[in-house]
Amino acid sequence: MSLTLHARYFDSYPLLAVLPLGKKNKEVRSVGHKTERALLNRVQEALDGLQPAGGKDIQQFLKLEGKAYFPVFLNRGEEVHPHFMKPEFFLWNDFSSVHGIPKNKEAFYDENFADLSKTGLSSHIEEVLRDYRFLARVAMKSKAEWESEIEKSYDRHPFVMLARDKEPVIQAVEKMNRSSLLSLLSPPEETAFWRHRVEIVMRPYRELPEPCEHEKVLSFDSEREWIIELCEDCGKKKLFHVEQKRVELEEEPDMDKAVKRIATIERQFNELAGNNVPLIEALEKMVRFKHKLSGLDEVLRLKESLSRRPVRSSLLEDPFLSFAERLQQTAVPQERPSSALLWFAQFRLPDVALLKEVRRRSLEEAEQELQTVKQKLEQEAEQSPYDAKEVCLTVKGKDLTFEQVFSILQELGNSLQSQPLHLIAQLLKGRTSSQIRGQEWDQTPLYGYLSSWEEKDIQKAFKKLEKEGWIEKQTKGYEALIQNLASR
């Protein structure tokens, strides 16, 4: 920050740099009237009485000349602005010689120094100087350098190091605290006690700032010599002690207790799980099912293919398919860690009722059911899903067979592609128009194909076909869905 282009110096006030304030106020010509001179003299006398150390540092920070190191401001009317400017406003900032120094209220201290007594003025200036001395030290590094130093110091904080060392346990605790498996552990009062302890133990970990790429805001506490780094997006702070070069957390945990608590919360869960042998056996069986039933994906692909057909197969209601689908959605551990907490936390079940189904089936029975259902689905997939002469849909007492629907859809994918519904309805009805004649659509087999239908009923039939997944409305016209035509 440089005030060289803006500052004026006066022999009567050797410690003051007098600066113009306001965008249209480009320079200081004089120190104004008697009242202004008296006020500046009071500030000068207060500085003489304090004789603070660090004046040279402040002078270098503000790039001032001579003996001056303390900035005061004059308005356009050569009136002293009765508030001192906060040093943060000078930090890593430059003021244009064209635009001057803007008069922003938030840039100044609230205290009106013109109204203060001699003692009050001296006390206020002493606090202001403390802020300036601290910011002068801060200005020796760039914002990016401080952010880097804060991040490195944060990484060295004992609790942060503990959190990273225990990250697998911490994540497992959080996952289990939300897991539906907790409801299956007994006795329930011990589970409730464990969850209560989790809220106590995990709170400081949850308060830790997460690494992020957001822009940070730095603020300063000169009394405690802190730089406060705030991520406004995450709402998290880091308090950096400049002298000691260390980060302080907003709430410093007792490290001895923290180490013991994270170990205790894991041990308590492991003991609780160890008393629930039937549940552990069911989970072990679930793992075997997931690893051994290798044909699940193929069966569910067949199910999905059949479900897209216009005529729903009764095979889709087979209870084993529901079981297979939920089993596929289940995540299980690949390996068995020694800690039950870490093992339990790797399970993801769509619902706990699935465990009951796993319990009542043997793996051999499940493999046999899987093969049986697969064979039935494959046979169903090879068969035509409907009879060509069977009625596909009915509108106002008039029927359309599957054969008629396919004839219409086939043409919809050819000459009638991208055409609006009202024109398609006219064509099927057998109406004539210059557009129909011009495109020679009246020469196609579909012209008058539904001559006995009303145009509005033809449009209703298309709406039904769309609802049942035979066609799909596009930006222009309709598209026949390929899987239905391919099943013809």
ChimeraX attribute file (.defattr): number of C-alpha atoms within 10 A of each C-alpha:
attribute: neighborCount
match mode: 1-to-1
recipient: residues
	/A:1	15
	/A:2	18
	/A:3	22
	/A:4	14
	/A:5	15
	/A:6	20
	/A:7	21
	/A:8	21
	/A:9	20
	/A:10	13
	/A:11	7
	/A:12	11
	/A:13	18
	/A:14	15
	/A:15	23
	/A:16	26
	/A:17	25
	/A:18	25
	/A:19	25
	/A:20	26
	/A:21	25
	/A:22	18
	/A:23	15
	/A:24	14
	/A:25	19
	/A:26	19
	/A:27	20
	/A:28	20
	/A:29	11
	/A:30	13
	/A:31	20
	/A:32	15
	/A:33	11
	/A:34	9
	/A:35	12
	/A:36	18
	/A:37	16
	/A:38	12
	/A:39	15
	/A:40	21
	/A:41	15
	/A:42	19
	/A:43	22
	/A:44	17
	/A:45	15
	/A:46	20
	/A:47	19
	/A:48	13
	/A:49	10
	/A:50	13
	/A:51	10
	/A:52	13
	/A:53	11
	/A:54	17
	/A:55	19
	/A:56	16
	/A:57	19
	/A:58	24
	/A:59	24
	/A:60	17
	/A:61	25
	/A:62	24
	/A:63	16
	/A:64	24
	/A:65	16
	/A:66	11
	/A:67	15
	/A:68	23
	/A:69	23
	/A:70	24
	/A:71	19
	/A:72	19
	/A:73	26
	/A:74	23
	/A:75	19
	/A:76	17
	/A:77	8
	/A:78	18
	/A:79	16
	/A:80	24
	/A:81	20
	/A:82	20
	/A:83	17
	/A:84	20
	/A:85	23
	/A:86	18
	/A:87	23
	/A:88	19
	/A:89	14
	/A:90	20
	/A:91	20
	/A:92	15
	/A:93	10
	/A:94	13
	/A:95	15
	/A:96	14
	/A:97	14
	/A:98	10
	/A:99	12
	/A:100	20
	/A:101	21
	/A:102	15
	/A:103	16
	/A:104	11
	/A:105	10
	/A:106	10
	/A:107	16
	/A:108	18
	/A:109	16
	/A:110	13
	/A:111	13
	/A:112	14
	/A:113	21
	/A:114	16
	/A:115	10
	/A:116	13
	/A:117	11
	/A:118	14
	/A:119	9
	/A:120	13
	/A:121	20
	/A:122	21
	/A:123	15
	/A:124	19
	/A:125	18
	/A:126	17
	/A:127	14
	/A:128	18
	/A:129	24
	/A:130	19
	/A:131	20
	/A:132	28
	/A:133	23
	/A:134	23
	/A:135	24
	/A:136	24
	/A:137	14
	/A:138	20
	/A:139	21
	/A:140	15
	/A:141	12
	/A:142	12
	/A:143	16
	/A:144	10
	/A:145	11
	/A:146	19
	/A:147	18
	/A:148	12
	/A:149	17
	/A:150	23
	/A:151	17
	/A:152	14
	/A:153	16
	/A:154	22
	/A:155	15
	/A:156	14
	/A:157	15
	/A:158	12
	/A:159	21
	/A:160	16
	/A:161	13
	/A:162	16
	/A:163	19
	/A:164	13
	/A:165	11
	/A:166	15
	/A:167	13
	/A:168	13
	/A:169	20
	/A:170	22
	/A:171	13
	/A:172	19
	/A:173	23
	/A:174	16
	/A:175	18
	/A:176	20
	/A:177	18
	/A:178	11
	/A:179	16
	/A:180	16
	/A:181	18
	/A:182	17
	/A:183	12
	/A:184	12
	/A:185	19
	/A:186	15
	/A:187	12
	/A:188	12
	/A:189	10
	/A:190	14
	/A:191	20
	/A:192	14
	/A:193	11
	/A:194	17
	/A:195	20
	/A:196	12
	/A:197	15
	/A:198	19
	/A:199	13
	/A:200	10
	/A:201	19
	/A:202	17
	/A:203	10
	/A:204	17
	/A:205	16
	/A:206	12
	/A:207	14
	/A:208	17
	/A:209	17
	/A:210	10
	/A:211	8
	/A:212	10
	/A:213	7
	/A:214	11
	/A:215	10
	/A:216	18
	/A:217	13
	/A:218	17
	/A:219	13
	/A:220	19
	/A:221	16
	/A:222	18
	/A:223	10
	/A:224	12
	/A:225	19
	/A:226	22
	/A:227	23
	/A:228	20
	/A:229	20
	/A:230	19
	/A:231	19
	/A:232	12
	/A:233	10
	/A:234	12
	/A:235	9
	/A:236	15
	/A:237	20
	/A:238	21
	/A:239	22
	/A:240	27
	/A:241	18
	/A:242	19
	/A:243	9
	/A:244	9
	/A:245	14
	/A:246	20
	/A:247	23
	/A:248	17
	/A:249	19
	/A:250	13
	/A:251	9
	/A:252	9
	/A:253	13
	/A:254	9
	/A:255	12
	/A:256	8
	/A:257	11
	/A:258	18
	/A:259	14
	/A:260	11
	/A:261	17
	/A:262	19
	/A:263	13
	/A:264	14
	/A:265	20
	/A:266	21
	/A:267	15
	/A:268	17
	/A:269	21
	/A:270	18
	/A:271	12
	/A:272	18
	/A:273	20
	/A:274	14
	/A:275	13
	/A:276	14
	/A:277	11
	/A:278	12
	/A:279	18
	/A:280	15
	/A:281	12
	/A:282	17
	/A:283	20
	/A:284	14
	/A:285	18
	/A:286	23
	/A:287	18
	/A:288	13
	/A:289	19
	/A:290	16
	/A:291	11
	/A:292	14
	/A:293	18
	/A:294	12
	/A:295	13
	/A:296	19
	/A:297	13
	/A:298	11
	/A:299	21
	/A:300	18
	/A:301	12
	/A:302	16
	/A:303	21
	/A:304	12
	/A:305	13
	/A:306	20
	/A:307	14
	/A:308	15
	/A:309	18
	/A:310	17
	/A:311	12
	/A:312	12
	/A:313	16
	/A:314	8
	/A:315	15
	/A:316	17
	/A:317	10
	/A:318	10
	/A:319	9
	/A:320	14
	/A:321	20
	/A:322	13
	/A:323	14
	/A:324	20
	/A:325	16
	/A:326	14
	/A:327	21
	/A:328	16
	/A:329	12
	/A:330	17
	/A:331	15
	/A:332	20
	/A:333	16
	/A:334	10
	/A:335	9
	/A:336	12
	/A:337	11
	/A:338	9
	/A:339	14
	/A:340	19
	/A:341	24
	/A:342	23
	/A:343	18
	/A:344	25
	/A:345	22
	/A:346	17
	/A:347	19
	/A:348	17
	/A:349	19
	/A:350	14
	/A:351	13
	/A:352	15
	/A:353	9
	/A:354	15
	/A:355	17
	/A:356	10
	/A:357	13
	/A:358	18
	/A:359	16
	/A:360	10
	/A:361	13
	/A:362	13
	/A:363	17
	/A:364	12
	/A:365	11
	/A:366	18
	/A:367	17
	/A:368	12
	/A:369	14
	/A:370	19
	/A:371	16
	/A:372	11
	/A:373	18
	/A:374	20
	/A:375	13
	/A:376	11
	/A:377	21
	/A:378	14
	/A:379	10
	/A:380	16
	/A:381	17
	/A:382	9
	/A:383	9
	/A:384	10
	/A:385	17
	/A:386	16
	/A:387	12
	/A:388	15
	/A:389	11
	/A:390	13
	/A:391	16
	/A:392	18
	/A:393	15
	/A:394	14
	/A:395	14
	/A:396	10
	/A:397	6
	/A:398	12
	/A:399	15
	/A:400	17
	/A:401	16
	/A:402	19
	/A:403	17
	/A:404	19
	/A:405	19
	/A:406	18
	/A:407	15
	/A:408	18
	/A:409	23
	/A:410	15
	/A:411	15
	/A:412	19
	/A:413	15
	/A:414	11
	/A:415	12
	/A:416	20
	/A:417	17
	/A:418	16
	/A:419	15
	/A:420	15
	/A:421	19
	/A:422	13
	/A:423	18
	/A:424	24
	/A:425	25
	/A:426	22
	/A:427	24
	/A:428	22
	/A:429	20
	/A:430	21
	/A:431	15
	/A:432	15
	/A:433	13
	/A:434	8
	/A:435	11
	/A:436	18
	/A:437	11
	/A:438	9
	/A:439	10
	/A:440	11
	/A:441	19
	/A:442	19
	/A:443	10
	/A:444	12
	/A:445	12
	/A:446	19
	/A:447	21
	/A:448	18
	/A:449	16
	/A:450	18
	/A:451	17
	/A:452	11
	/A:453	18
	/A:454	15
	/A:455	22
	/A:456	12
	/A:457	15
	/A:458	21
	/A:459	17
	/A:460	16
	/A:461	21
	/A:462	21
	/A:463	17
	/A:464	16
	/A:465	19
	/A:466	17
	/A:467	11
	/A:468	14
	/A:469	15
	/A:470	23
	/A:471	20
	/A:472	16
	/A:473	15
	/A:474	12
	/A:475	7
	/A:476	11
	/A:477	17
	/A:478	21
	/A:479	20
	/A:480	23
	/A:481	15
	/A:482	13
	/A:483	12
	/A:484	17
	/A:485	14
	/A:486	7
	/A:487	14
	/A:488	13
